[in-house]
Amino acid sequence: MSFSRQQAEPFRLGVLLSGRGSNFLAIQQAIESGQLPNTRISVVISNQREAVGLQKAQEKGLPTAIFEKADYQNRNALDEAIAQCLKSHQVDLVVLAGYDRIISAPILAAFERRILNIHPSLLPAYGGKGMVGLKVHQAVLANGERESGCSVHLVTAQVDEGPILGQSRVPVLADDTPERLAARVLAEEHRLYPSVIGQYLQNHLNREENQEAHDPVLQ
């Protein structure tokens, strides 16, 4: 699949989430406000049937799908089904918004260099397998860091090691708890993620205007 299209057609996002979906809602709000013009969310996918973010997507009338681990023989089969779902909704860009599973080969191959993730630290610091949620902020505080933040990156087979597309920094305060730091970082995530998505899509438009080949946005 490529980005090749008539410019008037909207860019189609596929969102993967597992929990409350606050970054998904920030992206949807950016679409509704016009910050992300000519863009729409084609499908919201979750591996958790009770995910609040999935319920919010349904309330907004967005297409949704559920893929639970127990229904598939292995991770490869699960991700192959998710990849097929994304393709069926003609998704151009996959956006991870609090998705708690590592993306494996079927999705990576189907959407090479077209999967974005946001991580609650200044990568490459405090990234990698197992560094999720409050564990990240606990580690930042335990190591006496003076600042933290969030990073948007391309997803690759190496967890949290894909090219960084944007970062936002926040100070670590003397009286911070993991929860307080998490809240401030999350506020920056909501600002940063839509901005980077917009830059990513604009880069694609610029490439289409300057060359005939329709390659992925970043090389």
C-alpha positions in Angstrom: 0.0 0.0 0.0 1.2 3.5 -0.7 0.1 7.1 -0.2 -0.8 7.5 -3.9 -4.1 9.4 -4.1 -6.0 12.3 -5.4 -5.1 15.2 -3.1 -8.8 15.9 -2.4 -9.1 12.5 -0.8 -8.7 12.6 3.0 -5.7 10.9 4.7 -7.0 7.9 6.5 -5.7 7.1 10.0 -6.0 3.8 11.8 -5.7 4.1 15.6 -4.7 1.2 17.9 -5.4 1.6 21.6 -5.8 -0.5 24.8 -7.0 1.9 27.4 -8.6 5.3 28.0 -7.6 6.6 24.5 -6.7 10.2 25.6 -4.2 10.6 22.7 -6.8 9.2 20.3 -9.2 11.9 21.5 -6.6 14.6 21.1 -6.1 13.5 17.5 -9.8 13.4 16.8 -10.2 16.9 18.3 -7.4 18.1 16.1 -9.2 16.7 13.1 -12.5 18.3 14.2 -10.9 21.7 14.9 -9.2 21.8 11.5 -5.7 21.5 12.9 -5.4 18.3 10.8 -7.3 19.2 7.6 -8.2 16.6 5.0 -7.7 13.8 7.5 -10.0 11.3 9.2 -9.9 8.3 11.4 -11.0 5.3 9.4 -11.0 2.7 12.2 -10.2 2.5 15.9 -8.8 -1.0 16.9 -8.4 -2.3 20.4 -7.2 -5.5 22.0 -9.3 -4.8 25.1 -13.0 -5.1 24.7 -13.7 -2.8 27.7 -11.2 -0.1 26.7 -12.6 3.3 27.4 -11.1 4.7 24.2 -13.0 2.1 22.2 -16.2 3.2 23.8 -15.4 6.9 23.1 -14.8 6.0 19.4 -18.1 4.2 19.2 -19.9 7.2 20.8 -18.3 9.4 18.1 -19.7 7.1 15.4 -16.2 5.9 14.3 -15.7 2.4 12.9 -14.2 0.1 15.6 -12.8 -3.4 15.8 -11.7 -5.7 18.6 -8.9 -8.2 18.3 -8.3 -10.1 21.5 -5.3 -12.4 22.1 -7.4 -15.3 23.2 -9.1 -15.6 19.9 -5.9 -16.3 17.9 -3.4 -19.1 17.9 -0.4 -16.8 18.2 0.8 -13.2 18.0 1.5 -13.5 14.3 -2.0 -14.6 13.5 -3.4 -11.8 15.7 -1.3 -9.1 13.9 -2.1 -10.5 10.5 -5.8 -10.1 11.3 -5.2 -6.5 12.5 -3.2 -5.7 9.3 -6.0 -7.0 7.1 -8.5 -4.9 9.0 -6.3 -1.8 8.6 -6.0 -2.5 4.9 -9.7 -3.1 4.5 -10.3 0.4 5.9 -7.7 1.8 3.4 -5.6 3.2 6.2 -2.6 5.3 5.1 -1.0 5.9 8.5 -1.2 3.7 11.7 -1.2 5.6 15.0 -0.5 3.8 18.3 -2.3 5.6 21.1 -1.7 3.7 24.3 -1.5 0.3 22.6 -0.1 -2.2 25.1 1.2 -4.8 22.7 4.5 -4.9 20.7 3.8 -4.6 16.9 5.0 -7.7 15.1 6.0 -8.5 11.5 2.6 -8.7 9.7 1.7 -5.1 10.6 5.3 -3.8 10.3 5.5 -5.3 6.7 2.1 -4.0 5.6 2.7 -0.5 6.9 6.5 -0.1 6.7 7.6 3.4 7.9 3.9 4.3 8.3 3.3 3.5 11.9 3.8 6.1 14.6 4.0 5.8 18.4 4.2 8.2 21.3 6.4 7.3 24.3 6.4 9.2 27.6 10.1 9.9 27.8 12.8 11.7 25.9 13.9 8.7 23.8 16.3 7.0 23.6 16.3 7.4 27.4 13.8 5.3 29.3 12.6 3.3 26.3 12.5 -0.3 25.4 10.6 -3.4 26.4 8.8 -3.1 29.7 9.1 0.7 29.9 5.5 1.6 29.9 3.2 3.9 31.9 4.2 4.8 35.4 7.3 2.6 35.2 8.8 5.3 32.9 8.1 8.1 35.3 9.2 6.1 38.4 12.6 5.5 36.7 13.0 9.2 35.7 12.4 10.2 39.3 14.6 7.4 40.8 17.5 8.6 38.6 17.2 12.2 39.7 16.5 13.6 36.2 15.9 17.3 35.9 13.6 17.0 32.8 11.5 14.5 31.0 9.0 14.6 28.2 7.6 12.6 25.4 8.7 11.5 21.9 6.9 10.6 18.7 8.8 8.0 16.6 8.4 5.7 13.7 7.7 2.1 14.8 10.3 -0.5 13.9 11.0 -4.1 15.0 13.3 -2.7 17.7 11.0 -1.4 20.5 11.2 2.4 20.9 14.3 2.6 18.6 12.7 4.0 15.4 13.6 7.4 14.1 12.4 10.2 16.4 10.0 12.7 14.6 9.4 15.1 17.5 9.9 15.6 21.2 8.5 17.9 23.9 10.2 18.5 27.2 8.9 19.2 30.7 10.8 20.0 33.9 10.9 17.5 36.7 9.9 19.3 39.9 11.2 18.8 43.4 7.9 17.5 44.7 7.0 15.3 41.8 5.4 11.9 42.2 5.2 9.5 39.2 1.5 10.5 38.9 2.1 14.2 38.8 4.9 13.9 36.3 2.8 11.6 34.2 0.0 14.2 34.1 2.3 16.9 32.9 3.9 14.7 30.3 0.4 13.5 29.1 -0.6 17.1 28.5 2.4 17.5 26.2 1.6 14.3 24.4 -1.8 15.7 23.5 -0.2 18.7 22.0 2.8 17.0 20.3 1.1 14.0 18.7 -1.4 15.8 16.4 1.4 18.3 15.5 3.8 15.6 14.4 1.1 13.7 12.5 0.3 17.0 10.7 4.0 17.4 9.8 4.3 13.8 8.6 1.3 14.2 6.3 2.5 17.6 5.0 5.9 16.1 4.2 4.1 13.6 2.1 2.2 16.3 0.2 5.4 18.2 -0.4 7.0 15.0 -1.8 4.0 14.4 -4.1 4.3 17.9 -5.5 8.1 17.5 -6.2 8.4 14.0 -7.6 6.4 11.4 -9.4 7.2 8.4 -7.2 4.9 7.9 -4.2 7.3 6.6 -1.6 6.7 6.6 2.2 7.1 10.1 3.7 10.5 9.5 5.4 13.5 7.8 3.9 
